[in-house]
C-alpha cells in the first residue's frame, strides 16, 4: 500500500499531504515576499547586461559548488564537506518535486516508480544521502567540538537544528526506501543490484511482519516529509536563507569592474553615501541575506587580525539586523526616510575607518558578498554629509585639493626627482609611445623616488620613447575616493582626463597600483579611456623580448609581496614573479599568504596618511611573515607597500636582516653592468 493510501486522523493521506505542503509553501512564499519588499527599499543599479551568461554562471557555480571549493586548502577543508549540502539540496529537491509532490500528491506514484528513471535516481539518492549525512555530522563536530576561531560566534541553537535536520532528511529517506525494499515496493524488482545504503538498511527489518513494516514505511514517509517542510520554513526565517539568496547574489553580481566603486551622481543624489539602511542598493541588501556567516572574511581581514574594531562578518550581520528592524516601518512611511543613521550608530566610526579596502573579504567570500563598497558608502556619508573624519585623513584631502597631492611637509616639486636624467616633458614633445604617470608618492617621497628613477632607467635602456607630465600631473583622486570624498575624486578625475585628452595620450605606464586601478577601472566612467600598463607588466615583457638584459648577479634570496590593488583588484600576480625568477642568482621564496590571499601592507583605503593606534601594525605583521621565509629581500611593486615596509623594518630593528626593494630597482641593479658596456 502506498503511504498516502492510508487515513491519518480521519483524513486522507493525499489531503493531508496537500494541506501541510500548501501551508508550508504559503508561509515560505510570504516570508520571501516580505524580504523582497524589504530589498526593494534599496535603489536599483544600472549597467546590468549579459543576462544569459549571468544565469549560466549562477547555475554553474551552484551545481559545481565552485563557490565552496575555490578556497579549499590543507588547513581548511570545510569547503569540501559544505559543498555536499547544495549538492544534496539540488538532488533532493528534484526527488521531492517529481516523486512526492507530483508522484504521491497526484496519485501517480505507481507509474513514476515503475521505470528505469526511478531506479537509477534511487541509486543517486542513496549515494548522495550518505555523503550529506557524513558532511552534516562533520559539521556538528567542527562547530561544537573542534570549534575553529572563525566559527566562534556560529555555535547557535539555530545552527544545531539545521544540521540535525540535514541529517534526518536523508536518514529518514533511506529508512523509508529500506522498508519499501523489504515490502517488495520499488525500487525492489526494478534491477538486480539495489541501491546500496537502502539495501543494507533493509536487512534491519528482516523478520518483521508485513503489518508493522507497512506502519514503519508510512511513518518514515511522513516524518521525512514533515522534516522537509519544517526545514523549508527554517531556511526562510533564519540565516540559512543564504541557500537561496546566494544563487541570486551570484546572478546579480555587480556589473562594475572589480576595481571600480559605485559612482554618485553629485547633482541629483538626495543623500551622499549610506546615511540610512535604505540608502544601500538592492544588490547590497541582497548581500545581507546571502551571508553564510562562515567567518572566512573575518579570518582573512587584516584589520580583524591586527586587533582593530572592524569585523567584516559582523558588519554584514549588523546591517542585516538593521534592515529587518526598520524595513516594516519604512514600507509604511510615505517619505521612506529612516531616522536612524548607519555610520556612527549602527556601525561604529572606528569600524568604518579601520578598513584598508584590501578586498580580501570580497575575494574569499563563497557567496560573492561585497563588503568594501558598503564601507566606502558609510565613509561617504561621514565625509560629505557629516563632515566627520580622522584629522590625518582630512589633512590629506585638503592637500589634494590645495596642492594636487596628499603629502604634507614636502617642499619638492613633481619634477625634482628627474633632475639630471634628461626626461622629456609632455608639454615639450607629445610625440611619444608612452606617458609615464609618476604618481604623488613616486614623485615626492624620497624613498620612492629611487623606484621612479629605476623605472625610467629600464625604459631608457629598452629604447622606449616616453615623457612625463611634470607639474601638470595631479593626484588621480584615489585616496580621496577611498576615504569617502567622492566630490574631490570626481574633481580630480575630470581635471586629469581633460589634460590627458588634450595631449592625445593613448598609452600610460604607471608605477603605483592605486593610480593604475583608478585610471584603468574608474576613469572610463567619466570618459577617460586609456591603454594603461603597470610597470611590472612592462618590465616583464621587456625582459622576455630581451629588450633589457640582466648580467649582474643580485645574489639575494627574495620573497614577493602582492600589492592588493595590483593583485586582488587587477589580477596581476605572475608578471612580477616572472621578473624575480629571471634575476641572475636570485632565489624566490614565497610567503605563507600570497597571491589572491596576500596579506595587506596596511596602507590602502587612505591609511597611508592615517594614524592608527589600535591593535598591532599591519605592516609589521606582514614583515614578520617575510622574515619567516628566511629571505633577505622583500620585493614589491607598489610605492605604498614599499614605504610601509621600510617603516616596519625600522620599527622592528631588523635593517641588517631584511631590506625592501621594488622590482624595478632589482632589475635596474641587475642590468646596470650590461647597459654600461653599451
Secondary structure, 3 states (H helix, E strand, C coil): CCHHHCEECCEEHHHHHHHHHHHHHHHHHHHHHHHHHHHCCCECCCCCCCHHHHHHHHHHHHHHCHHHHCCCCCCCCHHHHHHHHHHHHHHHHHHHHHHHHHHHCCCCHHHHCCCHHHHHHHHHHHHHHHHHHHHHHHHHHHHHHHCCHHHCCCCCHHHHHHHHHHHHHHHHHHHHHHHHHHCCCCCCCCCCCCCHHHHHHHHHHCCCCHHHHHHHHHHHHHHHHHHHHHHHHHHHHCHHHHHHHHHHHHHCCCCCCCCCCCCCCCCCCCCCCCCCHHHCEHHHHHHHHHCCCCCHHHHHCHHHHCCCCCCHHHHHHHHHHHHHHHHHHHHHCCCCCCCCCCECCCECHHHHHHCCCCCHHHHHCCCCCCCHHHHHHHHHHHHHCCCCCCHHHHHHHHHHHHHCCCCCCCCCCCCHHHCCCCCCECCCCCCCCEEEECCHHHHHCHHHHHHHHHHHHHHHHCCCCEEECHHHCCCCCHHHHHHCCHHHHHHHHHHHHHHHHHCCCCEEEECCHHHHHHHHHHHHHHCCCCEEEEHHHHHHHHHHCCCCCCCCCCCCEEEECCCCCCCCCCCCCHHHHHHHHHCCCCEECCCCCCHHHCCCCCCCCCCCCCCCCCCCCHHHHHHHHHHHHCCCEEEECCHHHHHHHHHHHHHHCCCCCCEEEEHHHHHHHHHHHHHHHC
